[in-house]
């Protein structure tokens, strides 16, 4: 039986990194550290990130601190948080008023809109993948 890493992380064809925390996500330090390690394995080029999960995303204070640390900021140009309902998006917007990360960050309920917004933060240079 193969172990699937948590969260699921992959690089879209357009160059936007996706992180899926699954159902009722509670992001802790282990999860965000895993996402960062998987990001680095896929690409060392700073790029935009789409974060999603089913239900309201919650996180620990350790995960929040790591999300604005040098290892994350070095490879992140922007973050779009997919939030399925209005209450969750409002919670994210309120959170961002007091805890704004050093990179652009917004909440969306429509993935196409999130990807369009993130596309402005794509790297202009050829891809620099970890493997090559």
Residue pairs with C-beta under 8 A, 6 or more apart in sequence:
5 34
5 38
6 21
6 22
6 31
6 34
7 19
7 20
7 21
7 22
7 25
7 31
7 34
7 35
7 53
8 18
8 19
8 20
8 22
9 17
9 18
9 19
9 20
9 34
9 35
9 38
9 39
9 42
10 17
10 18
10 42
11 17
11 18
11 42
11 43
11 47
12 18
12 50
12 115
14 115
14 119
14 122
15 47
15 48
15 122
15 123
15 127
16 47
16 48
16 49
16 50
16 115
16 118
16 119
16 122
17 39
17 42
17 43
17 47
17 48
17 49
17 50
18 49
18 50
18 52
19 35
19 39
19 49
19 50
19 51
19 52
20 52
20 53
21 27
21 31
21 51
21 52
21 53
21 57
22 53
22 54
23 53
23 54
23 55
24 53
24 54
24 55
24 56
25 31
25 53
25 54
25 55
25 57
25 58
26 58
26 59
26 60
27 57
27 58
27 59
27 60
27 63
28 59
28 60
28 62
28 63
29 60
29 62
29 63
29 66
31 63
32 59
32 63
32 66
32 67
32 72
33 66
36 66
36 71
36 72
36 75
39 49
39 75
40 75
40 130
41 130
42 129
42 130
43 75
43 127
43 128
43 129
43 130
44 75
44 128
44 129
44 130
45 75
45 123
45 125
45 127
45 128
45 129
46 74
46 75
46 76
46 77
46 123
47 75
47 76
47 77
47 121
47 122
47 123
48 76
48 77
48 78
48 79
48 80
48 118
48 119
48 121
48 122
49 76
49 78
49 79
49 80
49 118
50 79
50 80
50 82
50 111
50 114
50 115
50 118
51 57
51 79
51 80
51 81
51 82
52 81
52 82
52 111
53 82
54 84
55 84
56 83
56 85
56 87
56 88
56 91
57 81
57 83
57 88
57 92
59 67
64 99
66 72
67 101
68 101
68 102
73 101
73 102
73 103
76 103
77 103
77 104
77 121
77 122
77 123
78 103
78 104
78 105
78 117
78 118
78 120
78 121
79 101
79 103
79 104
79 105
79 106
80 105
80 106
80 107
80 108
80 114
80 115
80 117
80 118
81 92
81 105
81 106
81 107
81 108
82 107
82 108
82 109
82 111
82 114
83 89
83 91
83 92
83 107
83 108
83 109
84 109
85 109
86 109
88 107
89 107
89 108
89 109
92 107
93 107
96 105
96 106
96 107
104 121
106 114
106 117
108 114
108 117
